[in-house]
Amino acid sequence: MAHRQRFYVAGLLYEVTIRTLGGHFWLRPDPACRAIVDGVFGKALALYTAVRLYAYDAQSNHLHYLCSADDDPDQLPLFIDYVHGNIARQLNDLRGREGVFWSRRGSVIAILDGDAQIERLRYILAQGPKSNLVASPRDWPGACSTPALLGDMTVPAVYRSLDARRRNARRPNPRPDAELAHDVAITLTPLPVWADLAPDALRAKHAALVAEIEAEHAGAAVLGAAHLVAEDPDATPVNKLEPSPAPACHAFCARVRARFIAAYATFHDHYKRASARLRALATGDTAEIAAVIAANYPPAALVRPRWYIAAPTDLAATWLRGLDDADLALA
């Protein structure tokens, strides 16, 4: 099955989800795995400075996070590829395995309105409790942004390059492991819908979501953190679920959703026609390829790595315009 064309728009919030091959527990929430995931996110944010990270949660066999890019959307796919590729390589090394780590390319889903932003943050916070793994989001022992959201929005993180560690191991006198570590502390960004809140008010919003989740799952029997850290990384879920098709977008308002889907359909049609013209070229001349791409691909298209077609800066607001009480009633 062909991948959906991704529609990268400046300032638009996205939820990214990716799952391990076969649902294996290679993301088991032990301290070493947590350090790797935190470090990779921190390093990726240092490399791709236009990207904003709002929340993340690594369960034993899948990863969720919310991100956006301000004025340079072509950094977003590079950030996503860096995160997924480096987590895979470093955890393969940690688990003593080789080969494919992720089951398929991650899903990247646009989040269109403020209510949907809050709902998707709550969804990420609730990952452990909803699976009866821990009683509270506060109890998850793996890599996650919950402590930072309930604190000062920062996550301590250290990055150790796998290549640097391998080269160091071949040296006659290897350097201490501490010298290979780079401080890449993460600073999370508040959700756009809460961007104007003071720090105390923002923490209160996050704490209220956590309290709701704790109340919803109160009294449920849970496996607990100790069991999760000790589980076999090569194990798979007993009741393994088949992945469901990713939604076109997340939106509470039906008209917002319809406007976005219509915009994406137009984008998709233009993208397919442009791709057909590009494949029909009889020459590999770079200048001709560049001319065809510039003339035919739609705004917000990533044609090739580092080859992004810029979109109007206000494109993300188009599906939010003209809302009224009738729109909200259809949510």
C-alpha positions as CSV (number, residue, x, y, z in Angstrom):
1,M,0.0,0.0,0.0
2,A,1.3,3.4,-0.9
3,H,2.0,6.0,1.8
4,R,-0.1,9.0,2.1
5,Q,1.5,12.2,0.9
6,R,2.4,14.3,4.0
7,F,1.1,17.9,4.1
8,Y,3.6,19.9,6.1
9,V,2.2,23.3,7.1
10,A,4.0,25.9,9.2
11,G,2.6,26.2,12.7
12,L,0.2,23.3,12.4
13,L,0.4,20.8,15.2
14,Y,0.9,17.1,14.4
15,E,0.6,13.9,16.3
16,V,3.2,11.3,15.3
17,T,2.8,7.6,16.2
18,I,5.1,4.7,15.4
19,R,5.0,1.1,16.5
20,T,7.8,-1.6,16.9
21,L,7.9,-4.5,14.4
22,G,5.5,-7.2,15.6
23,G,4.7,-5.2,18.7
24,H,7.8,-6.4,20.5
25,F,8.7,-4.7,23.7
26,W,12.0,-3.2,22.5
27,L,11.0,0.1,24.1
28,R,10.7,-1.5,27.5
29,P,10.8,1.3,30.0
30,D,14.2,0.5,31.7
31,P,16.5,3.4,32.6
32,A,18.8,2.8,29.6
33,C,16.0,2.9,27.1
34,R,14.6,6.0,28.8
35,A,18.0,7.8,28.5
36,I,18.2,6.9,24.8
37,V,14.8,8.2,23.9
38,D,15.2,11.4,25.9
39,G,18.6,12.0,24.4
40,V,17.5,11.4,20.8
41,F,14.6,13.9,21.2
42,G,17.0,16.4,22.8
43,K,19.6,16.0,20.0
44,A,17.0,16.3,17.3
45,L,15.6,19.5,18.8
46,A,19.2,20.9,18.9
47,L,19.7,20.1,15.2
48,Y,16.3,21.2,13.9
49,T,15.7,24.5,15.8
50,A,12.4,25.3,14.0
51,V,10.7,22.3,15.5
52,R,8.6,22.5,18.7
53,L,8.0,19.5,20.9
54,Y,4.9,19.6,23.1
55,A,4.7,16.1,24.7
56,Y,5.9,12.6,24.1
57,D,5.4,9.1,25.6
58,A,7.3,5.9,24.8
59,Q,5.3,2.8,25.8
60,S,6.9,-0.6,25.5
61,N,6.1,-1.2,21.9
62,H,5.1,2.2,20.5
63,L,5.9,5.9,20.6
64,H,3.6,9.0,20.5
65,Y,4.6,12.7,20.4
66,L,3.2,16.1,19.4
67,C,5.3,18.5,17.4
68,S,5.2,21.4,14.9
69,A,7.5,23.6,13.0
70,D,7.2,27.4,13.1
71,D,8.6,29.0,10.0
72,D,10.6,26.2,8.4
73,P,8.2,23.2,7.9
74,D,10.8,21.3,5.9
75,Q,12.6,20.6,9.1
76,L,9.7,18.6,10.5
77,P,10.2,15.5,8.3
78,L,13.9,15.6,8.9
79,F,13.3,15.8,12.7
80,I,10.8,12.9,12.5
81,D,13.3,10.7,10.4
82,Y,16.1,11.6,12.8
83,V,14.1,10.6,15.9
84,H,12.9,7.3,14.5
85,G,16.2,6.3,12.8
86,N,18.3,7.1,15.9
87,I,16.0,5.5,18.4
88,A,16.0,2.3,16.2
89,R,19.8,2.2,15.8
90,Q,20.5,2.9,19.5
91,L,17.9,0.5,20.9
92,N,19.0,-2.3,18.4
93,D,22.5,-1.8,19.9
94,L,21.1,-1.8,23.5
95,R,19.0,-5.0,22.9
96,G,21.8,-6.8,21.0
97,R,19.8,-7.2,17.8
98,E,20.0,-6.2,14.1
99,G,17.4,-5.5,11.4
100,V,14.1,-3.7,11.1
101,F,13.0,-2.0,14.3
102,W,9.7,-0.2,13.4
103,S,6.8,-2.0,11.8
104,R,6.2,0.7,9.2
105,R,6.6,4.4,8.6
106,G,5.1,6.5,11.4
107,S,1.6,8.1,11.1
108,V,1.7,11.9,11.0
109,I,-1.8,13.4,11.7
110,A,-2.7,17.1,11.8
111,I,-4.4,18.5,14.9
112,L,-6.6,21.3,13.8
113,D,-8.3,23.1,16.7
114,G,-7.7,23.9,20.4
115,D,-10.1,21.2,21.8
116,A,-8.4,18.6,19.7
117,Q,-5.0,19.7,20.9
118,I,-6.1,19.2,24.6
119,E,-7.7,15.8,23.7
120,R,-4.6,14.5,22.0
121,L,-2.4,15.6,24.9
122,R,-4.7,13.8,27.3
123,Y,-4.5,10.7,25.1
124,I,-0.7,10.7,25.3
125,L,-0.8,11.2,29.1
126,A,-3.2,8.4,29.5
127,Q,-1.2,5.7,27.6
128,G,-0.1,3.8,30.7
129,P,-3.3,3.9,32.7
130,K,-5.6,3.1,29.8
131,S,-3.6,-0.1,29.2
132,N,-3.8,-1.0,33.0
133,L,0.0,-0.8,33.2
134,V,0.2,1.9,35.9
135,A,-2.4,3.7,38.0
136,S,-1.3,7.3,37.1
137,P,0.6,9.0,34.3
138,R,3.0,10.0,37.1
139,D,4.0,6.4,37.6
140,W,5.2,5.6,34.1
141,P,8.9,4.6,34.4
142,G,9.8,5.1,30.7
143,A,10.6,8.1,28.6
144,C,7.8,10.6,28.7
145,S,7.1,14.3,29.2
146,T,4.7,13.9,32.1
147,P,7.2,15.1,34.9
148,A,8.1,18.1,32.8
149,L,4.5,19.1,32.0
150,L,3.8,19.0,35.8
151,G,7.0,20.9,36.5
152,D,9.1,23.5,34.7
153,M,8.6,22.1,31.1
154,T,12.2,20.8,30.9
155,V,13.5,17.3,30.6
156,P,17.1,16.5,31.5
157,A,18.6,14.6,28.6
158,V,22.1,13.5,27.5
159,Y,23.0,12.3,24.0
160,R,25.7,9.7,23.3
161,S,26.4,9.1,19.6
162,L,26.4,5.5,18.7
163,D,29.1,6.1,16.1
164,A,31.3,8.0,18.7
165,R,30.9,5.2,21.2
166,R,32.0,2.6,18.6
167,R,35.0,4.6,17.5
168,N,35.9,5.2,21.1
169,A,35.8,1.4,21.8
170,R,38.4,0.8,19.1
171,R,40.9,3.3,20.6
172,P,43.9,1.9,22.4
173,N,42.9,4.1,25.4
174,P,39.2,4.6,25.3
175,R,37.9,7.9,26.7
176,P,35.6,7.7,29.8
177,D,31.9,7.3,28.8
178,A,31.1,10.5,30.5
179,E,33.3,12.5,28.0
180,L,31.2,11.2,25.2
181,A,28.0,12.6,26.6
182,H,26.4,15.9,25.4
183,D,23.9,17.8,27.4
184,V,20.7,18.1,25.2
185,A,18.1,19.1,27.8
186,I,14.7,19.4,26.3
187,T,12.4,22.4,26.7
188,L,8.8,21.6,25.9
189,T,6.5,24.1,24.3
190,P,3.0,24.8,25.6
191,L,0.1,23.7,23.4
192,P,-0.8,26.6,21.1
193,V,-4.3,26.8,22.8
194,W,-2.5,27.4,26.1
195,A,0.4,29.4,24.8
196,D,-0.6,32.6,26.6
197,L,-1.0,31.0,30.1
198,A,1.4,31.9,32.9
199,P,3.6,29.0,34.1
200,D,1.5,28.3,37.2
201,A,-1.7,28.3,35.2
202,L,-0.2,26.0,32.6
203,R,0.9,23.5,35.2
204,A,-2.6,23.6,36.7
205,K,-4.0,22.7,33.2
206,H,-1.7,19.7,32.9
207,A,-2.3,18.6,36.5
208,A,-6.1,18.7,35.9
209,L,-5.7,16.4,32.9
210,V,-3.6,14.0,35.0
211,A,-6.2,14.1,37.8
212,E,-9.0,13.3,35.3
213,I,-7.0,10.3,34.1
214,E,-6.3,9.1,37.6
215,A,-10.0,9.4,38.5
216,E,-11.1,7.6,35.3
217,H,-8.9,4.6,36.1
218,A,-9.1,4.6,39.8
219,G,-9.3,1.1,41.3
220,A,-8.1,-0.8,38.2
221,A,-5.7,-3.6,38.7
222,V,-2.3,-2.6,37.1
223,L,0.9,-4.5,36.3
224,G,3.1,-1.8,37.9
225,A,6.4,-0.2,37.1
226,A,8.6,-3.1,38.4
227,H,6.9,-5.6,36.1
228,L,7.3,-3.3,33.1
229,V,11.0,-2.7,33.6
230,A,11.6,-6.4,33.9
231,E,9.6,-7.7,31.0
232,D,11.3,-9.5,28.1
233,P,12.1,-7.0,25.3
234,D,11.5,-9.7,22.7
235,A,8.0,-10.5,24.0
236,T,4.9,-9.4,22.2
237,P,1.5,-8.5,23.5
238,V,-0.7,-11.5,24.4
239,N,-3.7,-9.8,22.7
240,K,-1.9,-8.1,19.8
241,L,-4.1,-5.6,18.0
242,E,-3.9,-5.0,14.3
243,P,-3.1,-1.3,13.6
244,S,-6.2,0.7,12.6
245,P,-6.2,3.1,9.7
246,A,-4.9,6.6,10.8
247,P,-7.6,9.3,10.8
248,A,-7.2,12.1,8.2
249,C,-6.9,14.7,11.0
250,H,-8.0,15.4,14.6
251,A,-10.6,18.1,15.0
252,F,-13.6,18.6,17.3
253,C,-15.5,20.8,14.8
254,A,-17.0,19.0,11.9
255,R,-16.7,21.9,9.5
256,V,-13.1,22.4,10.4
257,R,-12.5,18.7,9.7
258,A,-14.4,19.0,6.4
259,R,-12.4,22.0,5.3
260,F,-9.1,20.4,6.0
261,I,-10.0,17.1,4.2
262,A,-11.1,19.2,1.2
263,A,-7.8,21.1,1.3
264,Y,-5.9,17.9,1.5
265,A,-7.8,16.3,-1.3
266,T,-6.9,19.2,-3.6
267,F,-3.3,18.9,-2.4
268,H,-3.2,15.2,-3.1
269,D,-4.6,15.6,-6.6
270,H,-2.0,18.2,-7.5
271,Y,0.7,16.1,-6.0
272,K,-0.2,13.0,-8.0
273,R,-0.3,15.0,-11.3
274,A,3.0,16.6,-10.5
275,S,4.6,13.3,-9.7
276,A,3.4,11.9,-13.0
277,R,5.0,14.8,-14.9
278,L,8.2,14.3,-13.0
279,R,8.3,10.5,-13.8
280,A,7.6,11.3,-17.5
281,L,10.8,13.3,-17.8
282,A,13.2,11.7,-20.3
283,T,16.3,13.4,-18.9
284,G,17.9,13.5,-15.5
285,D,19.0,17.1,-15.9
286,T,18.9,18.7,-12.5
287,A,17.7,22.1,-13.8
288,E,14.8,20.6,-15.7
289,I,13.8,18.5,-12.7
290,A,13.9,21.6,-10.5
291,A,11.8,23.5,-13.0
292,V,9.1,20.8,-13.1
293,I,9.0,20.5,-9.4
294,A,8.7,24.3,-8.9
295,A,6.0,24.6,-11.5
296,N,3.8,21.7,-10.6
297,Y,4.0,20.6,-7.0
298,P,1.5,22.1,-4.6
299,P,2.4,24.3,-1.6
300,A,3.3,22.4,1.6
301,A,4.6,19.4,-0.4
302,L,7.9,17.7,0.5
303,V,8.9,16.4,-2.9
304,R,12.3,15.0,-1.8
305,P,14.3,15.3,1.4
306,R,15.3,19.0,1.7
307,W,13.1,19.9,-1.3
308,Y,10.0,21.6,0.2
309,I,7.5,23.7,-1.6
310,A,6.8,26.7,0.6
311,A,3.2,27.4,1.6
312,P,1.6,30.7,2.6
313,T,2.3,31.5,6.2
314,D,-1.5,31.8,7.0
315,L,-2.4,28.4,5.4
316,A,-2.9,26.7,8.7
317,A,-5.6,29.1,9.7
318,T,-7.8,28.6,6.6
319,W,-9.8,25.7,8.0
320,L,-10.5,27.7,11.2
321,R,-12.0,30.8,9.6
322,G,-15.6,31.7,9.8
323,L,-16.5,29.5,12.7
324,D,-19.8,30.2,14.5
325,D,-22.1,28.5,17.1
326,A,-23.5,26.2,14.4
327,D,-20.0,24.9,13.6
328,L,-19.3,24.2,17.3
329,A,-22.7,22.4,17.6
330,L,-21.6,20.0,14.9
331,A,-18.4,19.0,16.7
